[in-house]
Amino acid sequence: MTEEISWKAKTIYVVLSVLLVALLWLGDEGKQPVIYNGNELQHSVGLIDSEEALVIQESVARNGVIARTPGYVMNKGSYTVKLRYLAEQQDSVLELWEQGDKIAAWPIDPLENELTAEFTLARDTKQLEFGINYSGKGGLTIKEFSITPRTLFYTDTYFMIAVIILLEFAGWWYIKAGRERIPRETLVDVCMILGAALLATTPMMQTYLYDADDLCYHLARMEGLKDGILDGQIPVNILPEGLQGNGYMNAMYPYLFLYIGAFLRICRVSLGFSYKVLIFLSNLASACCAYVAVKSMVKSRRSVILAVVLYTLMPYRFTNILSRGDLGETLALIFWPLVIAGLYHLIMGDRKKWYYLVIGFSGILQSHILSMTYAAAICAFTALLYCVRIVREKRYVELLKAAGLTVLLNAWYVVPFLYYYYNESLDKEVLRWSGYFEQSINLSNMTQSISLYNKQYFSLGLALLGCAGLGVIYLLCERCKKLSDTEGFMLYLLVLGAALVFMSTGYFPSRALMAIPFFSNIATMLQFPWRFLGPASACFTFVGAMALERSEIIRHYRNAIFAMMIGLNLLVIVTVPSENNHVPYKNAEAVASKGHETKLGTSVGLFYPHEWRLFGVVDLKLVRSVVVSDIGSVSVRDFQKEGTKAAVSYTATSDQAYIELPIQNYLGYRASDELGAPVEITQGDGGRMRFFVKGDGAEHQIYVRYGPVAGFVIANVVSALTIFACLWRCFLCRVILLQRRANKEELTGSDET
C-alpha cells in the first residue's frame, strides 16, 4: 500500500511551487525596456565621451544616418521610444525603419534634451530598426536610447510558468496515483533520458542566443511559418513576409517540426527562446529514439543507457547546433537510430517492427532532404546486401508495406517539393557552390572533442571511437570464426560506419574522383563530406552497445568501461565553444540583459538564401510598392497586401502598359479581375508578378491569391487519411491488448478461486 502523504509535505510542496512561479514572474524581462548608451549604438563616426555618450561634431562633414540600433524581430503592439540627447541645431531626426521602408520619423528639437514618442506596429516586424539622421549642422550628443513596450515584448516568462505548472501537476499525479503504476526501472530510464537531454541543452542555457552559420535562415523559416499559418496556409508553402514582403518559397526545405517554434511565436514567445525550446525538444527526442531503437535490439539496460548518453552527447550534434546552426540536420539525427533498428527488424529481427523504418525514414525526410538521400542510399544498399534473405523469408512484404506507408504519410510534403523542384524557375545551381573535396576533414580530428579555439570542429570523439574499438574486440577476437545473424549485422554496421568516416576524410580520393562527371554531380550536390559523420556515429553507437552486452572478454570490466566512456563523452560538454562572457549583464547600470536584447533576434537577424528564390532574384531588385511601365499612361489608385493575398486598383490609357506587384511570381498564384475573370500572370523584372493592363481609361481591380493547388490538396487528403487510418489501427490494437489482458487476469482469478 502507498503511504499517505502528510499535510506538512503537501504544504511544503505547494509553497515551493508558488515561490518558484513568483520568482519567475519577478524576473520577467519581457516588460523591461531595451536601453543603449550612445556608445552601444551602431555608429561609424563620432567620439565617445567619459559618460559613454556618442558625440558628433559638425567637423565630421557628414550627414545622414550616423547611428542606428540592431534590427528587431518585434511583435505587433504599442511601444514607447525615448532618446536623451544634446543638439545645437535643428533638422536632425529620429527615424523608424522596417525592411528598408521608413515608417515613422520624429524631429530632434535642440530646445529640448529628451524625445519621447509612441508608435504602434500593426503587424509583427522582421527588421525593425531606429536610426538617428544627423543634419550635418552643429553638434549632436546621443546620451541614451530606449524602447519600452506598452504591454510585453514577449511572453517567455509566462510560457515557462505554464510549463512549471504542468510539471507540478504531473509530479502531483505521480505522487498521488502514479507511483504504483510506473516500475522503478522505467522511472530510472526516464530520468536518464531527461538528464541526457538537459545536459545536451546546457550550452544553450545562456541568457543570449548563441550565433551560428545558418541560424539566421532557420529563424527566418520559423518566423515565416508563423506568418503562413496566420495567413491561412496549411501546410505553409510560401513564407508571405519573406524577401521584404515579396514572399519566399518554403516548400523546398522540410519544416514539419518547425511548426513547434511557429506555434510558440503565435503565442508571442520570443524568437530566440522559441528556437531554444526546439533545440531542447530535439535533444530529448534524440535520447528517446536512441533508447527505443537500441532497446529493441539489446537487452542489457547498461548498454541501452550507454547508447542514449553517447548518441545524445556526440560531438557532431553540438557542431551542428552551436557552430553550423544546421537545424535540419540536427533534427534528422533524431531518427537515424530508428532507421538502423528498422532495417535490422525488417531483415532479421521482429518483422512486426517494420514501422520503425517508416517512422525513422519519415522523420529524416521531414527534417533534411540531403540526410534523406543518405538514408535512402543506405536502405537500398542494405536491402541489396540481404536480398536473398529478404526473398527467402518473404520479408519483402514488410519492405513493401514500409515503402508504401512512407510515401502515403509524406505525400503532403513530397508532392509540392517535386512540383516546384522540376517546374519552378529556381536557382538550384547555387546549391553546388562546394567542390566537396576541399571540405574533407583530417582523420586526426576524430579523437578530439569540440575545440575552444576552433568554432567549426568535426569529430567522432573518443567515446564513439571506443564503441568501434569494442566492436573490433568482440567481432575479431571472440567471434572471428562464425557469426550469428545479429553479429553479422553488427559487423555490417561497423564496416559501414568506418566506410562513412573514411569518405569524410582527406584520405578518400574525392579530389581525383571529381574528374568523373557522375561522382562530381553527386558530390557537389551533397556539398560537405562531413555529413557522413552523423550516420557513422549512429552505427558506432549500436556497435558499442551490442559489444558491451555480448563480449565475454570485457565481462568483468563492463562497469569500468561504461563509466569511462560516459566520462569521456561528458568532456564534450565542458569544451563546447562559447563567447567569453560569463555574466548576463553588460554593466551595473544596464536595465536590459544581453539575453533580453538577443531574444528579439538582434544578434542573428533573418536571412533568405538564394537557392529557392526565382532565378536571378537579388535583394537589389526587390521592391515594396507597385511598379508601372509608364507613369504617363498607368495610374495606381490603391494597393493592399495581406499575407499571400493582394488587391490593386488602377486606371490606364494604353493596352501596351503593365504593372508589376511586389510579390514573387511562384507557381500556385492566381489572379482575377473585378468581374471574377482570370487574369494572366507573367514574369516581371526581379521575379515580380507582371499584369498587362486594360487601357480603356476606366478603373479596374486585380485580385491575387495563392492556391489552392489541386494536386497539393489531393496529397494533403491522402496523407491525412493515412494518418487517421494509422491512429485508428493503433487504437484498435490497444483495445485488443487491453481486452486480452483483462481476460488473462479474469482467468487467473478464476484459477486461484
Secondary structure, 3 states (H helix, E strand, C coil): CCCCCCHHHHHHHHHHHHHHHHHHHHCCCCCCCEEEEHHHCEECCCEECCCCCEEECHHHCCCEEEEECCCECCCCEEEEEEEEEEECCCCCEEEEEECCEEEEEEECCCCCCEEEEEEEECCCCCCEEEEEEECCCCCEEEEEEEEEECCCCCCHHHHHHHHHHHHHHHHHHHHHHHCCCCCHHHHHHHHHHHHHHHHHHHHHCCCCCCCCCCHHHHHHHHHHHHHHHHCCCCCCCEECCHHHHCCEECCCCCCCCHHHHHHHHHCCCCHHHHHHHHHHHHHHHHHHHHHHHHHCCCCCHHHHHHHHHHHHCCHHHHHHHHHHCCHHHHHHHCCHHHHHHHHHHHHCCCHHHCHHHHHHHHHHHCCCHHHHHHHHHHHHHHHHHCHHHHHHCCCHHHHHHHHHHHHHHCHHHHHHHHHHHHHCCECHHHHHCCCCHHHCECHHHHHCCCCCCCCCCCCCCHHHHHHHHHHHHHHHHHCCCCCCHHHHHHHHHHHHHHHHHHHHECCCCHHHHCCCHHHHHHHHHHCCHHHHHHHHHHHHHHHHHHHHHHCCCCHHHHHHHHHHHHHHHHHHHHCCCCCCCCCCCCCCCCCCCHHHHHCCCCCCCCCCCCCCCECCCCHHHCCCCCEECCCCCEEEEEEEEECCEEEEEEEECCCCCEEEEEEECCCCEEEEECCCCECCCEECHHHEEEEECCCCCCEEEEEEEECCCHHHHHHHHHHHHHHHHHHHHHHHHHHHHHHHHHHHHHHHHHHHC
